[in-house]
Every structure is written in structure tokens, then in C-alpha cells.
Amino acid sequence: MKIKKFQARTFSEALVMVKQEMGNDAVILSSDEQSGLRPCVEVTAAVDYEPQGRQGRANQLTPGPPARPMTADRTVHPAAPKGAAPSSPRPETAAEGESIRQLKTDIGELKKTLAQMRDRGYEMTLPEDRRKMLAYLKKRRIDEDLAFGLCEKAGGLDDMVAAMTDHLETCGSIGARKAIVMIGPTGVGKTTTIAKLSARAMKNGRKVAIINLDTYRIGAIEQMRIYSRIMGIPLDVVSEIPDLKKSFSKFSDRDLIFIDTTGRNPRDAGYIEELRGIYRLGVPVETHLLMSAHSDGDFMAESHKYYRELPIDCIGFTKVDEAARFGSLYNLSRLYRKPVGYITTGQRVPQDISFPTSERLAGLILKGGEYYGV
């Protein structure tokens, strides 16, 4: 186990130092605010690791000077003389083998202890006011590292909306480019959202067309045909991405073209590669990533690994009316570092869509659906 103290001006800076040096598995043992001429925050952190570590190997011993003892804040590895050839491993003795087995056992026990400490939550060592704020944010499903940053920025719970507002970006306008591509996982509501956005664009005097690329899902084309027929919007169904250029030419007189794509698991490498084909056509497009507000937080974070390969312009959160907690909206917007364009709050077209300001979005995340009228 490695234990070390870190000193910084704020809790946030200290946590960054802990993560950079010890990784995400580090556990905070204690934290304290130091006063004096140079006030600071002192954080004591610990991390467990396998005996081989990053530089050595547990099952291979090399001859050389006796190893130095491990201190509380660093492990010292003897360096080989400059220019010396690597030494050959010698056979492991019975005593050495037993020592390594005992070391592995001890580290296993340390891991259990650290895991128990993690489960109890290290926020108990924080000052009382920050501990209350942290518990408030975690209850709303805001990731712990982001919650720490908000606690540092806000003077108290009453200041939390203002603190979060500074971290949230929303779109000033939708549809700055001629074509808007909707992407997102299966069942997130891309087709219905396109219908809502199309109706809004028409209300603002824009001529709209829709291209459907979702020939994968049963009933998707028929659903879009119904919407386009009701609103009087021309629809083109395309089975292959290269054929999109023909559709663009057909709708050259239109102000805005919405492209409905197939919803599939983002972990499917073939799916992401297919979407990349849209951007190779040379047509300027605006990409909206849709995510369901009630999706699992781990799934949202995992999806980021794949969707970040695409040129996303903004995020839209759907099914907000079906979510109990809204911390995922904050977590994902900070993870992608993209503005939130809109949220949808039901199935009605075109009513159940809104375009919140940063302050209104922060209010929804922190105070719940009642604040936003959901």
C-alpha cells in the first residue's frame, strides 16, 4: 500500500493531484484545512497495488544491492549502473517464494480494508458544510469528482444552482447548418424528436425535409411517414449512406434537412464506422447526440468512448419525464464538453420539447422535475 499526503490551495486541486499520482482507485483517508500565513488543504490518500508494481516483477528477483525500505509516500527502486547489461534472473529460493506468498496475502487483506473504507465513503472526513453539500449532490446522481468541484465552488446549498450554471452550456440556436444528423442508442426517441424539431422549424418559417436512414428497425419508416404526412413534409427513404447525396440534391430548395439514423449499440464498431460515412460525403452537417435521461449512468459514460469519435455539436436529452434523478444530464454534458440543445418531456408532437437556459437546466438537475414542471 502507498500512502501520501498532498497539499493544495483547494480540495479540487488536491483531488486532481491524488488522481494524477495515484489513479482513480486511491482512497482519501483524511482531509484537513490548514490555517496560517499560507492557508491550504491537506489530503492524505492511499492506494493498494500488486507486488510487481509498475517497475518491478514479483516472481523475478535480480541480484544487486539490498532494497531500500518503502517509505510512507514513495517506493524506492534501486537503479542499475548506467550502461550495465541487464542481469539474468537467478532461481527463486523457498524462503523467497514463501515471502512473496505472504506479501500477496497481506496485500489482499489491505485491498479488503480499502474496499470497506471506500464503501463507507471518505466524505465523512470533510468539513460539515461540504459533507452536506456532497451528500446532496450524490443523492441526485452527480458523479463524485464533479460533486467535489461544485462543493468547492459553492458557498452553500443556496449557491449551488449558480455554481452549476457556470459549468453548463446550452445552445443558442439549432440548425445553423443545412442538414441535422440525429444519432443515439436504440429507443432513445430520435424519430419523435425529429418530428418535434421539424414542427418548430416550420413554425419559424423554414422549409423542412426529412431523410430516413433507419431501415434497420421494424416500423421506423412507417412512423416517420405518418409524421411527414401529417405535417406536410417531404420524406426520402435511403438504405445506403452513399445515396444521401441524391437526397440532398432532391431537397436543394429546402432550408433544413433532418436525417434520422439507425439506433444501435454504440459498442458496435461497424455502426460507428457506418455513421462516419455521412461525414465523408462533404456535405456540412450538424450532429445531435440524443441520450435518454433515465439511461444507466455507466452506460452513458461507456457510450462516450465510442460516440466521441464523431463530430458531435450538441446533446439532446429525451424522456426527462421518465427519470427520477437528473444528475446524468450534468455528468454527460461535462464528460462530452458539449452544449445541451434541448430536452424532451413526453410523446406529444410538437409540445413536449423545450430549450432550457443553463440556469433552468441546473434547476432541473438539482431541484427535480417539479422545478421544471415535468
C-alpha positions in Angstrom: 0.0 0.0 0.0 1.2 3.5 -0.8 0.2 6.4 1.5 0.9 10.0 0.8 -0.1 13.5 1.9 -0.9 16.2 -0.7 -1.2 19.9 0.0 -3.0 22.3 -2.3 -5.0 25.6 -2.2 -8.4 23.9 -2.6 -9.9 20.4 -2.2 -10.4 20.2 -6.0 -6.7 20.8 -6.7 -5.7 18.3 -4.1 -8.0 15.7 -5.6 -6.5 16.3 -9.1 -3.0 15.7 -7.6 -4.2 12.5 -6.0 -5.7 11.2 -9.2 -2.7 12.2 -11.3 -0.2 10.4 -9.0 -2.2 7.5 -7.5 -5.0 6.9 -10.0 -8.8 6.5 -9.7 -8.5 3.7 -7.1 -7.0 5.9 -4.5 -8.9 6.3 -1.2 -8.9 9.5 0.8 -8.0 8.7 4.4 -8.4 12.2 5.8 -8.6 15.8 4.8 -7.9 18.9 6.8 -7.8 22.7 6.3 -4.5 24.3 7.4 -4.6 27.9 8.5 -1.7 30.4 8.9 0.2 32.6 6.6 -0.3 30.2 3.7 -3.7 28.5 4.2 -4.1 25.2 2.4 -5.9 21.9 2.3 -4.1 18.8 3.3 -5.4 15.4 2.0 -4.0 12.0 3.0 -4.6 9.4 0.3 -3.8 5.7 0.0 -3.8 3.2 -2.9 -3.2 -0.6 -3.0 -1.3 -2.4 -5.8 0.1 -5.8 -6.7 3.6 -6.6 -5.5 5.0 -6.4 -9.0 4.1 -2.6 -9.2 4.8 -0.6 -12.3 8.5 -1.1 -12.4 9.4 -4.5 -10.8 8.1 -8.1 -11.0 7.1 -10.1 -8.0 8.1 -13.5 -9.3 11.6 -12.5 -10.5 14.4 -11.2 -8.2 17.6 -9.7 -9.6 20.9 -9.6 -7.8 22.1 -6.2 -6.6 22.3 -4.0 -3.6 19.8 -4.6 -0.8 16.4 -3.0 -1.5 15.7 0.2 0.5 12.7 0.2 2.8 9.4 1.6 1.4 8.5 4.9 2.9 5.1 6.3 3.6 5.0 8.4 0.4 7.2 6.7 -2.1 8.6 3.3 -3.1 12.3 3.4 -4.0 13.6 1.0 -6.7 17.4 0.6 -6.9 18.7 1.8 -10.3 21.1 -0.2 -12.3 24.6 1.3 -13.1 24.5 3.4 -16.3 25.4 1.3 -19.3 25.3 -2.0 -17.4 23.7 -5.0 -19.1 20.5 -6.4 -17.6 21.3 -9.1 -15.1 19.9 -12.6 -15.6 17.3 -13.8 -13.1 18.5 -16.4 -10.5 16.3 -19.2 -9.2 13.9 -18.3 -6.6 14.6 -19.9 -3.2 12.0 -21.5 -1.0 12.3 -18.7 1.6 11.8 -16.0 -1.1 8.8 -17.8 -2.5 7.2 -18.0 0.9 7.9 -14.3 1.5 6.3 -13.4 -1.8 3.2 -15.5 -1.0 2.9 -13.9 2.4 3.3 -10.4 0.7 0.4 -11.3 -1.6 -1.7 -12.4 1.3 -1.0 -9.1 3.2 -1.9 -7.1 0.1 -5.1 -9.0 -0.3 -6.1 -8.0 3.2 -5.2 -4.4 2.6 -7.4 -4.5 -0.5 -10.3 -5.6 1.6 -9.7 -2.9 4.1 -9.5 -0.2 1.4 -12.7 -1.5 -0.2 -14.5 -1.3 3.1 -13.3 2.3 3.6 -14.5 3.1 0.1 -17.9 1.7 0.8 -18.2 3.8 4.0 -17.4 6.9 2.0 -14.5 9.2 2.6 -16.7 12.3 2.7 -17.0 11.7 6.4 -13.6 13.4 6.9 -14.8 16.6 5.1 -15.9 19.7 7.0 -19.6 19.5 7.9 -20.8 22.1 5.4 -19.1 20.4 2.5 -20.2 16.9 3.7 -23.8 18.0 3.5 -23.4 19.5 0.0 -21.6 16.4 -1.2 -24.4 14.1 0.1 -27.0 16.4 -1.6 -25.3 16.2 -4.9 -24.6 12.4 -4.8 -28.2 11.8 -4.0 -29.0 13.5 -7.3 -26.7 11.0 -9.1 -23.9 13.6 -9.7 -20.5 11.9 -10.1 -18.3 12.3 -7.0 -15.4 14.1 -8.7 -17.8 16.6 -10.3 -19.6 17.0 -6.9 -16.4 17.9 -5.2 -15.8 20.6 -7.7 -19.2 22.0 -7.1 -18.7 21.9 -3.4 -15.5 23.9 -3.7 -17.2 26.5 -5.9 -20.4 27.0 -4.0 -20.5 28.7 -0.7 -23.5 26.7 0.4 -26.6 24.8 -0.8 -28.3 28.1 -1.7 -25.5 28.9 -4.1 -25.4 25.5 -5.8 -27.6 26.4 -8.8 -25.4 29.4 -9.6 -22.3 27.3 -9.3 -23.6 24.6 -11.6 -24.9 27.2 -14.1 -21.3 28.3 -14.7 -20.4 24.7 -15.7 -23.4 24.1 -18.1 -23.5 25.3 -21.7 -26.7 25.4 -23.7 -27.2 26.0 -27.4 -28.1 29.5 -28.7 -29.7 28.1 -31.8 -30.5 24.8 -33.6 -30.0 24.2 -37.3 -27.2 26.6 -38.2 -26.2 24.2 -41.0 -28.5 22.9 -43.7 -28.5 19.2 -42.5 -29.0 17.9 -39.0 -28.0 14.3 -38.3 -29.6 12.6 -35.3 -27.6 9.8 -33.6 -28.1 7.8 -30.4 -28.7 4.4 -29.0 -31.7 2.2 -29.7 -35.1 3.5 -28.5 -33.8 6.9 -27.4 -36.6 8.7 -29.4 -34.8 10.1 -32.5 -37.8 9.8 -34.8 -40.2 11.6 -32.4 -37.6 14.3 -31.6 -37.1 15.0 -35.4 -40.9 15.5 -35.7 -40.9 18.0 -32.8 -37.9 19.9 -34.2 -39.4 19.9 -37.7 -42.7 21.3 -36.4 -40.8 24.1 -34.6 -38.7 24.9 -37.7 -41.8 25.2 -39.8 -43.4 27.4 -37.3 -40.4 29.7 -37.7 -41.0 29.9 -41.4 -38.3 27.3 -42.6 -38.9 24.8 -45.3 -38.1 21.3 -44.0 -37.4 17.9 -45.4 -36.6 14.5 -43.7 -34.3 11.7 -44.9 -34.8 8.3 -43.2 -31.7 6.1 -42.9 -33.3 3.9 -40.2 -34.2 0.9 -42.3 -32.9 -1.4 -39.6 -35.8 -1.0 -37.1 -39.2 -2.5 -37.9 -41.8 0.2 -38.1 -39.4 3.1 -38.1 -40.1 4.1 -41.7 -43.9 3.9 -41.3 -43.7 6.0 -38.1 -41.8 8.7 -40.0 -44.1 8.5 -42.9 -47.1 9.2 -40.6 -45.3 12.3 -39.1 -44.3 13.7 -42.5 -47.8 13.2 -44.0 -49.5 15.0 -41.1 -47.0 17.9 -41.2 -46.8 18.0 -45.0 -43.0 17.5 -45.0 -41.3 15.6 -47.9 -39.7 12.3 -46.9 -37.0 10.3 -48.6 -36.0 6.8 -47.5 -32.4 5.9 -48.1 -30.9 2.4 -47.4 -27.2 3.3 -48.0 -25.3 6.3 -46.8 -23.6 7.0 -50.3 -27.2 7.6 -51.7 -27.6 10.5 -49.3 -26.1 12.9 -51.9 -29.0 12.2 -54.3 -31.5 13.1 -51.5 -29.5 16.3 -50.7 -29.8 17.3 -54.4 -33.5 16.5 -54.4 -34.1 18.8 -51.4 -31.8 21.6 -52.5 -34.7 24.1 -52.2 -35.2 23.2 -48.5 -33.8 25.3 -45.7 -33.3 22.4 -43.3 -33.0 18.6 -43.7 -33.3 16.2 -40.8 -31.5 12.8 -41.1 -32.9 10.0 -39.0 -30.2 7.3 -38.4 -30.4 3.8 -37.1 -30.2 3.4 -33.4 -27.8 0.7 -32.4 -25.4 -0.2 -29.5 -22.5 2.3 -29.7 -20.1 -0.5 -28.8 -20.8 -1.9 -32.3 -17.7 -0.8 -34.2 -19.4 -1.3 -37.5 -22.2 1.0 -36.5 -19.8 3.9 -35.7 -17.9 3.3 -38.9 -21.2 3.5 -40.9 -22.0 6.8 -39.3 -18.6 8.1 -40.2 -19.6 7.7 -43.9 -22.0 10.6 -43.5 -19.2 13.0 -42.9 -17.1 11.7 -45.8 -19.8 13.0 -48.2 -18.5 16.5 -48.0 -21.9 18.0 -47.0 -21.9 20.3 -44.0 -24.0 18.7 -41.3 -24.8 19.4 -37.6 -24.7 16.4 -35.4 -27.1 16.0 -32.4 -26.5 13.1 -30.0 -29.6 12.0 -28.2 -29.4 10.2 -24.8 -32.3 9.2 -22.6 -32.4 10.9 -19.2 -33.2 7.7 -17.5 -30.4 5.6 -19.0 -28.0 3.9 -16.7 -25.1 6.3 -15.8 -22.5 3.6 -16.5 -23.9 3.0 -20.0 -23.9 6.8 -20.7 -20.2 7.0 -19.7 -19.3 3.9 -21.7 -21.1 5.2 -24.8 -18.8 8.3 -24.6 -15.8 6.1 -25.6 -17.5 5.5 -29.0 -19.6 8.5 -29.8 -16.7 10.9 -29.1 -15.2 9.6 -32.4 -17.9 11.5 -34.2 -18.1 15.3 -34.6 -20.9 16.0 -32.1 -22.2 19.5 -31.9 -24.8 19.3 -29.1 -26.6 16.8 -26.9 -30.3 16.4 -26.6 -31.8 14.6 -23.5 -35.0 12.7 -24.1 -37.6 11.1 -21.8 -36.9 13.5 -19.0 -40.4 12.9 -17.7 -39.5 9.2 -17.1 -36.4 10.0 -15.0 -36.3 10.1 -11.2 -32.9 11.8 -10.8 -31.2 14.1 -13.3 -27.5 14.1 -12.3 -26.7 12.2 -15.5 -27.6 15.3 -17.5 -24.8 17.2 -15.8 -22.4 14.3 -15.8 -22.7 13.7 -19.5 -22.6 17.3 -20.6 -19.3 17.7 -18.6 -18.0 14.5 -20.0 -18.6 15.4 -23.6 -17.9 19.1 -23.1 -20.8 19.9 -25.5 -23.8 22.2 -25.1 -27.2 20.9 -24.3 -29.6 21.7 -27.1 -32.9 20.7 -25.7 -34.8 18.2 -23.5 -38.0 16.3 -24.3 -40.6 15.6 -21.7 -43.2 13.4 -23.3 -44.5 11.9 -26.6 -46.7 14.7 -27.7 -45.7 16.3 -31.0 -44.8 19.1 -31.1 -45.5 20.2 -27.5 -43.1 18.1 -25.3 -39.8 19.7 -26.1 -38.1 22.7 -24.5 -34.8 24.6 -24.9 -33.6 25.4 -21.4 -31.2 28.1 -20.4 -28.2 27.0 -18.3 -29.9 28.2 -15.1 -33.1 26.3 -15.9 -31.2 23.2 -16.6 -29.2 23.5 -13.4 -32.5 23.9 -11.5 -33.9 20.8 -13.1 -30.8 18.8 -12.1 -30.6 20.0 -8.5 -34.3 20.5 -7.6 -36.1 17.9 -9.7 -38.9 17.7 -12.2 -41.2 19.8 -10.1 -38.9 22.8 -10.6 -39.2 22.4 -14.3 -42.8 21.4 -14.4 -42.1 17.9 -15.5 
